[in-house]
């Protein structure tokens, strides 16, 4: 595939991704956009389509995860979380659909295990990700049969930098498969959803079984 690599401020990581695609024999191009801005998602899609001509796959992964204890959440914090976590992927899907319909394609939205659990210090984040799950099933209905829409809800894959070894060890001990996840676990799920031509409207939980603890 020819790959459009989006970034907002993490240019170094995006450049490394482009280089990795090139080393593997592919083609990748960088696109910068702050998707929290109202007009940015649709403009990003137009820029990518202008560069490549059409879209076959859209991966909505840009998001923010902020600690917002209940009782301390401000309207500005709520709006900034939902602007990036929910509004942006919806607007990207809406803008991308006309460029995908003729040849079909697939959309994969990255949700979060928080969509299915209650995390007291991350209530707005959890609500936004639960909404991504609902958006996924709704758009699967709207865009069928030409475009499939699925989601992935990762569990403990990339831990925050400020987490202690003790906190990581607790996660391992309370995960049925006995380990933390890694990016490859999510990639495996992603490739399945891109290849599974009879699957749409699903959100695949990739969490080592943590959701089974309920």
C-alpha positions as CSV (number, residue, x, y, z in Angstrom):
1,X,0.0,0.0,0.0
2,X,0.9,3.6,-0.4
3,X,0.7,5.1,3.1
4,X,-0.4,8.5,4.3
5,X,1.2,9.1,7.7
6,X,-0.5,11.8,9.7
7,X,1.0,13.6,12.7
8,X,0.2,16.7,14.7
9,X,3.4,17.5,16.7
10,X,5.4,14.2,16.8
11,X,7.2,14.8,13.6
12,X,10.2,12.6,14.5
13,X,8.1,9.5,15.0
14,X,6.2,10.2,11.8
15,X,9.4,10.6,9.9
16,X,10.7,7.3,11.3
17,X,7.5,5.6,10.2
18,X,7.9,7.0,6.6
19,X,11.5,5.8,6.6
20,X,10.5,2.3,7.7
21,X,7.8,2.0,5.0
22,X,10.4,3.1,2.5
23,X,13.0,0.5,3.7
24,X,10.3,-2.2,3.3
25,X,9.9,-1.2,-0.3
26,X,6.7,0.9,0.0
27,X,5.8,4.5,-0.4
28,X,4.8,6.8,2.4
29,X,4.1,10.5,2.6
30,X,3.8,12.8,5.7
31,X,0.7,14.9,6.4
32,X,0.6,17.4,9.3
33,X,-2.7,18.4,10.8
34,X,-4.2,19.3,14.2
35,X,-7.3,17.1,14.1
36,X,-8.8,18.9,17.1
37,X,-9.5,21.8,14.8
38,X,-13.0,21.7,13.3
39,X,-12.0,21.9,9.6
40,X,-8.8,19.9,9.8
41,X,-10.1,16.3,9.4
42,X,-11.9,17.0,6.1
43,X,-8.9,19.0,4.8
44,X,-6.6,16.2,5.7
45,X,-8.7,13.7,3.7
46,X,-8.8,16.1,0.7
47,X,-5.0,16.5,0.9
48,X,-4.4,12.7,1.0
49,X,-6.9,12.1,-1.8
50,X,-5.2,14.8,-3.9
51,X,-1.9,13.1,-3.4
52,X,-2.9,9.5,-4.0
53,X,-6.1,9.8,-6.0
54,X,-8.3,7.6,-3.9
55,X,-8.5,5.9,-0.5
56,X,-8.6,2.2,0.2
57,X,-8.1,2.0,4.0
58,X,-8.6,4.6,6.7
59,X,-7.2,4.0,10.2
60,X,-8.5,6.5,12.9
61,X,-6.0,6.3,15.7
62,X,-5.3,9.9,16.8
63,X,-6.5,10.4,20.3
64,X,-5.7,11.9,23.7
65,X,-5.9,10.2,27.1
66,X,-6.0,12.6,30.0
67,X,-6.6,12.0,33.7
68,X,-9.7,13.9,34.6
69,X,-11.1,12.9,38.0
70,X,-14.8,13.4,38.4
71,X,-15.6,16.7,40.1
72,X,-12.7,18.4,38.5
73,X,-13.6,18.2,34.8
74,X,-13.9,21.5,33.1
75,X,-15.9,22.2,30.0
76,X,-12.7,23.0,28.1
77,X,-11.2,19.6,29.0
78,X,-14.4,17.8,28.0
79,X,-14.5,19.6,24.6
80,X,-10.9,19.0,23.8
81,X,-11.1,15.3,24.6
82,X,-14.2,14.8,22.4
83,X,-12.9,17.0,19.6
84,X,-10.0,14.7,19.0
85,X,-11.3,11.3,20.2
86,X,-14.8,11.4,18.6
87,X,-15.5,14.4,16.4
88,X,-12.3,14.0,14.4
89,X,-12.7,10.3,13.4
90,X,-16.3,10.9,12.6
91,X,-15.5,13.8,10.3
92,X,-12.6,11.8,8.7
93,X,-15.0,8.9,7.9
94,X,-17.5,11.3,6.5
95,X,-15.0,13.1,4.3
96,X,-13.3,9.8,3.2
97,X,-16.4,7.9,2.2
98,X,-16.8,9.6,-1.2
99,X,-13.2,8.7,-2.1
100,X,-13.7,5.1,-1.1
101,X,-17.2,4.1,-2.4
102,X,-16.3,3.3,-6.0
103,X,-13.6,0.8,-5.1
104,X,-14.8,-0.1,-1.7
105,X,-12.5,-0.2,1.2
106,X,-12.2,-0.6,5.0
107,X,-12.2,1.8,8.0
108,X,-10.8,0.7,11.3
109,X,-11.4,2.9,14.4
110,X,-9.1,2.6,17.4
111,X,-11.2,2.6,20.6
112,X,-10.0,1.5,24.0
113,X,-10.7,-1.1,26.7
114,X,-12.0,1.9,28.6
115,X,-15.1,1.8,26.3
116,X,-16.1,-1.4,28.2
117,X,-14.9,-0.6,31.7
118,X,-15.3,2.2,34.2
119,X,-12.1,4.0,35.1
120,X,-12.9,6.6,37.8
121,X,-10.1,9.0,36.8
122,X,-10.8,8.9,33.1
123,X,-14.6,9.2,32.8
124,X,-14.7,11.6,29.8
125,X,-12.1,9.5,28.0
126,X,-14.1,6.3,28.6
127,X,-17.3,8.0,27.3
128,X,-15.5,9.2,24.2
129,X,-14.2,5.7,23.4
130,X,-17.6,4.1,24.1
131,X,-19.0,6.6,21.6
132,X,-16.3,5.4,19.1
133,X,-17.6,1.9,19.4
134,X,-21.1,3.1,18.7
135,X,-19.9,5.2,15.8
136,X,-18.2,2.1,14.4
137,X,-21.4,0.0,14.3
138,X,-23.5,2.9,13.1
139,X,-21.2,3.7,10.2
140,X,-20.9,0.1,9.3
141,X,-24.7,0.2,8.6
142,X,-24.5,3.5,6.8
143,X,-21.6,2.7,4.5
144,X,-22.5,-0.9,3.7
145,X,-22.0,-2.7,1.4
146,X,-19.1,-0.9,-0.3
147,X,-17.2,0.1,2.9
148,X,-16.6,-2.1,5.9
149,X,-16.2,-0.3,9.3
150,X,-14.7,-2.1,12.3
151,X,-12.8,-1.1,15.5
152,X,-10.1,-2.3,17.8
153,X,-10.2,-1.8,21.6
154,X,-6.6,-2.3,22.9
155,X,-6.0,-3.0,26.5
156,X,-2.6,-2.5,28.2
157,X,-0.3,-2.2,25.1
158,X,1.7,1.0,25.6
159,X,1.9,2.1,29.2
160,X,2.2,5.8,30.1
161,X,5.8,6.9,30.7
162,X,5.2,7.8,34.3
163,X,3.9,4.3,35.3
164,X,6.0,2.5,37.9
165,X,7.3,-1.0,37.6
166,X,4.9,-2.0,40.4
167,X,1.9,-0.7,38.4
168,X,3.0,-2.6,35.4
169,X,3.5,-5.8,37.4
170,X,0.0,-5.4,38.8
171,X,-1.4,-5.2,35.3
172,X,0.5,-8.4,34.3
173,X,-0.8,-10.2,37.4
174,X,-4.4,-9.3,36.7
175,X,-4.3,-10.1,33.0
176,X,-5.5,-13.6,32.2
177,X,-2.9,-14.2,29.5
178,X,-0.2,-13.1,32.0
179,X,1.6,-10.4,30.0
180,X,1.2,-6.9,28.7
181,X,0.3,-6.4,25.1
182,X,2.5,-4.9,22.4
183,X,2.0,-3.1,19.1
184,X,2.3,-6.3,17.2
185,X,-0.8,-7.7,18.9
186,X,-2.8,-4.7,17.6
187,X,-1.3,-5.0,14.2
188,X,-2.3,-8.7,14.0
189,X,-5.9,-7.7,14.8
190,X,-5.7,-4.8,12.3
191,X,-4.6,-7.1,9.5
192,X,-7.4,-9.5,10.2
193,X,-10.0,-6.8,10.1
194,X,-8.6,-5.5,6.8
195,X,-8.7,-8.9,5.2
196,X,-12.0,-10.2,6.7
197,X,-14.4,-9.3,3.9
198,X,-17.4,-10.7,5.8
199,X,-16.9,-8.7,9.0
200,X,-18.2,-5.2,9.6
201,X,-19.6,-3.3,12.6
202,X,-17.4,-5.2,15.1
203,X,-15.0,-3.9,17.7
204,X,-12.3,-6.4,18.5
205,X,-11.0,-6.3,22.1
206,X,-7.3,-6.9,22.2
207,X,-6.5,-7.0,26.0
208,X,-5.1,-10.4,27.0
209,X,-8.5,-11.2,28.4
210,X,-8.8,-8.4,30.9
211,X,-12.4,-7.8,30.0
212,X,-13.3,-11.3,31.1
213,X,-12.7,-10.4,34.8
214,X,-16.2,-9.0,35.2
